[in-house]
Each structure stands twice: as C-alpha cells, then as structure tokens.
Amino acid sequence: MSTLVEYISKNPKETKRLIGIGYEQLEQLISQAERLHQEKLAVQEAEKTRIIKKGGGRKPSLPVAEQILLTLVYLHHLPTFQLLGVQFGVSESTAHNLFHYWIKILGELLPASLLEQVKKNENEWSWVQEILQEWELVVDSWEQARERPQEYEEQKKYYSGKKKSHTRKNQIIVPGKKSEIVDVIVGRPGPESDINLFRQRQSEFAKNQKFKGDKGYIYDLAQ
C-alpha cells in the first residue's frame, strides 16, 4: 500500500487538501468507478476468445482503489509520471497507463461540464442555450507543464515557445462569477492558440451568445 493511501486512511480530514475532494466523496467515487470498471471487464470477458484459463495472466500492479487514487493525485497536483510512479511504487510507464485508463472511467462518471451533461438531449440543450444568453460567458485558457515526450515529433507538437517547455493547453467557459462549468477543453497541445480552441466550441452556443475574455480572444469576441 502506498504511503499516501495509508496517510489518508489514518487522516481522512486531510483528504480534500491532498486530492481536492473529501473523504466521503472519495469513497463514493472509488465505489462507483470500481463498479463501472468491473462492468467493462465483464463485457470484455464475454467477447474474448480465451487462450489461458480464467484468472491467469498478469496480476494488477496496484489494487483498484490505489489506481484511482493515483489518477486523482495526478489531476490535483500534475506531477510527472516518473514522480507519480515513485510515489505509488510502480514504473513510469505503468503510472502513465493507469492514469489514461482510469481518466476515461472517471470521465464517464463525472461529466466535466454542463455542455457534456445536456448535449445528448437536443431539446434540453436548446433550452440551456436560451438560458445561457442571459449571461456574458467568460472564456479563459491556460497551459500546464507536462513531461518531455520521448518521440521527437511529439516533442515538437507539445513544445510551447511561450512557456519554453512542453505543455498542454486547457480552456474553460463559465457564466461570470458563478461556479458552474459550462464547457471545458483539456489536454490539447500547448502551442494551440486560444482563438482556435474558442472557435471549436463557439458553434455549440446560440448565435447571439455573448462572451468575454483576455486579449487572446479579442478579435473573435468582437465579431
């Protein structure tokens, strides 16, 4: 068991400071994520042609709860996968693979934005579009550091001249000072411009929707 897991078990009140959510929320999230994980495994099991007997093969490198916690630690602190692996006692590649598996599971359980929650229902999204026109939506983006990619083409893709390092670009749209997240884009290559990110989402909103942002968006927001 990782030192962090032991610490949280003994100090549940510190959970929110460490990973951004409370201890009870963590327990619920682990339970829901593990259930969805098992459902996916059952589907895979039913579809596969078995060569070795059930229960054989490579054993998991970490218990499921620790795999989920590893993912939450990355999201809250953004360490390198090398550091994450050291913290949880696994290799850098294993930490990378575990994160990318569980982030998809968590994405299904926790829609990141209002747009994702209602977009599947056309009537509901149309209603939300009308409501949103009552606000001037705030759009903003930022870059977060990522580990240096091994492949040269990936290095070029993620190298940000502005930050002089390899980064990912994120964008968020919110209704003024309210806490509701209307839309979010995460993990795009750092050099991608703010305007390009904005244009990818602008068409999802009503034509009369008003936005405001910093100078990276000035031209488009003036249209």
PEBELQUI-V349079 format. One record per residue. N is the residue number from 1. RES is the residue in one letter. PSI is psi in radians with two decimals (NA if undefined). OMEGA is omega in whole degrees, 0 to 359 (NA if undefined). NEAR is the number of other ideal C-beta (glycine too) atoms within 8 Angstrom. Layout:
n/res/psi/omega/near
N/RES/PSI/OMEGA/NEAR
N/RES/PSI/OMEGA/NEAR
This chain:
n/res/psi/omega/near
1/M/2.39/182/5
2/S/2.71/179/11
3/T/-0.66/181/6
4/L/-0.74/179/11
5/V/-0.77/178/11
6/E/-0.75/182/9
7/Y/-0.78/180/10
8/I/-0.69/179/14
9/S/-0.64/182/7
10/K/-0.38/183/6
11/N/1.14/185/8
12/P/-0.47/181/8
13/K/-0.28/180/5
14/E/-0.05/186/9
15/T/-0.79/184/13
16/K/-0.66/179/9
17/R/-0.55/185/4
18/L/-0.68/185/11
19/I/0.04/173/10
20/G/-0.11/177/7
21/I/2.77/181/9
22/G/2.93/184/7
23/Y/-0.76/179/10
24/E/-0.70/177/6
25/Q/-0.70/179/8
26/L/-0.79/179/14
27/E/-0.77/180/8
28/Q/-0.74/181/8
29/L/-0.76/179/14
30/I/-0.76/180/12
31/S/-0.80/181/8
32/Q/-0.72/181/9
33/A/-0.70/179/14
34/E/-0.66/178/11
35/R/-0.78/179/8
36/L/-0.67/176/11
37/H/-0.82/181/10
38/Q/-0.63/177/8
39/E/-0.74/179/8
40/K/-0.69/178/9
41/L/-0.68/180/8
42/A/-0.70/178/8
43/V/-0.79/179/8
44/Q/-0.70/181/8
45/E/-0.69/182/8
46/A/-0.46/184/6
47/E/-0.34/187/5
48/K/2.66/172/6
49/T/2.00/189/3
50/R/2.28/176/6
51/I/-0.72/177/3
52/I/2.76/185/5
53/K/2.69/180/5
54/K/2.36/181/5
55/G/-0.17/178/4
56/G/-3.01/179/5
57/G/-3.08/184/5
58/R/2.38/179/3
59/K/2.65/179/4
60/P/2.49/181/7
61/S/-0.42/179/6
62/L/2.61/171/12
63/P/2.68/184/7
64/V/-0.78/182/11
65/A/-0.69/180/9
66/E/-0.57/176/12
67/Q/-0.73/179/13
68/I/-0.73/179/14
69/L/-0.68/176/15
70/L/-0.76/180/15
71/T/-0.73/180/13
72/L/-0.63/177/13
73/V/-0.75/179/14
74/Y/-0.80/183/12
75/L/-0.60/184/9
76/H/-0.61/187/9
77/H/-0.30/180/6
78/L/0.89/176/7
79/P/3.01/171/9
80/T/2.78/178/7
81/F/-0.45/175/13
82/Q/-0.84/179/9
83/L/-0.68/179/8
84/L/-0.72/178/15
85/G/-0.75/178/13
86/V/-0.74/183/7
87/Q/-0.64/183/11
88/F/0.08/175/12
89/G/0.57/177/7
90/V/3.00/180/9
91/S/2.85/178/6
92/E/-0.74/181/10
93/S/-0.63/178/7
94/T/-0.75/177/10
95/A/-0.74/179/15
96/H/-0.84/183/9
97/N/-0.71/179/8
98/L/-0.78/180/14
99/F/-0.84/185/13
100/H/-0.39/174/8
101/Y/-0.88/187/9
102/W/-0.44/179/13
103/I/-0.52/176/10
104/K/-0.70/177/8
105/I/-0.85/181/12
106/L/-0.59/178/12
107/G/-0.57/178/9
108/E/-0.57/182/7
109/L/-0.58/187/9
110/L/1.46/177/7
111/P/2.30/187/6
112/A/-0.30/186/8
113/S/2.88/176/11
114/L/-0.72/180/10
115/L/-0.80/181/11
116/E/-0.58/183/8
117/Q/-0.63/188/7
118/V/-0.17/188/10
119/K/-0.50/182/8
120/K/-0.37/178/3
121/N/1.81/187/7
122/E/-0.71/181/5
123/N/-0.72/180/6
124/E/-0.71/180/8
125/W/-0.65/178/11
126/S/-0.70/179/8
127/W/-0.74/180/8
128/V/-0.69/178/10
129/Q/-0.72/180/11
130/E/-0.76/181/8
131/I/-0.71/183/7
132/L/-0.42/181/13
133/Q/-0.18/176/10
134/E/-0.29/181/4
135/W/2.75/168/9
136/E/1.86/186/7
137/L/2.45/179/15
138/V/2.23/178/11
139/V/2.35/180/13
140/D/2.69/179/8
141/S/2.80/178/11
142/W/2.80/178/6
143/E/2.47/175/12
144/Q/2.45/182/8
145/A/2.57/174/8
146/R/2.86/179/10
147/E/2.67/181/7
148/R/2.11/179/6
149/P/2.61/180/10
150/Q/-0.72/183/4
151/E/2.42/184/6
152/Y/-0.74/181/5
153/E/-0.64/177/6
154/E/-0.64/178/9
155/Q/-0.80/180/11
156/K/-0.69/184/7
157/K/-0.64/186/9
158/Y/-0.01/183/14
159/Y/2.16/180/10
160/S/2.02/177/12
161/G/-0.54/180/6
162/K/-0.75/182/6
163/K/-0.16/182/9
164/K/0.66/179/5
165/S/3.07/179/7
166/H/2.24/186/12
167/T/2.89/169/12
168/R/2.55/181/12
169/K/2.37/178/14
170/N/2.67/177/13
171/Q/2.48/180/15
172/I/2.52/176/11
173/I/2.18/182/13
174/V/2.73/178/11
175/P/1.44/179/9
176/G/-2.27/182/8
177/K/0.01/180/2
178/K/2.70/186/7
179/S/-0.25/181/4
180/E/2.29/176/7
181/I/2.01/181/11
182/V/-0.75/180/11
183/D/2.61/179/12
184/V/2.45/172/10
185/I/2.29/181/12
186/V/2.62/169/7
187/G/0.26/178/5
188/R/2.74/177/11
189/P/2.36/185/8
190/G/-0.70/182/15
191/P/-0.21/182/10
192/E/2.34/186/8
193/S/2.70/177/7
194/D/-0.75/183/11
195/I/-0.72/179/10
196/N/-0.73/177/8
197/L/-0.78/181/14
198/F/-0.78/181/14
199/R/-0.54/179/9
200/Q/-0.44/183/8
201/R/-0.40/187/13
202/Q/-0.65/183/10
203/S/-0.27/179/6
204/E/-0.30/185/7
205/F/2.93/177/10
206/A/2.61/183/8
207/K/-0.52/182/4
208/N/0.09/181/5
209/Q/2.31/179/11
210/K/2.46/179/8
211/F/2.77/169/13
212/K/2.59/181/8
213/G/-3.05/181/12
214/D/-2.99/187/7
215/K/-0.33/178/4
216/G/-0.26/182/9
217/Y/-0.03/190/13
218/I/-0.84/185/9
219/Y/-0.88/183/7
220/D/-0.67/183/10
221/L/-0.31/179/10
222/A/-0.20/184/5
223/Q/NA/NA/4
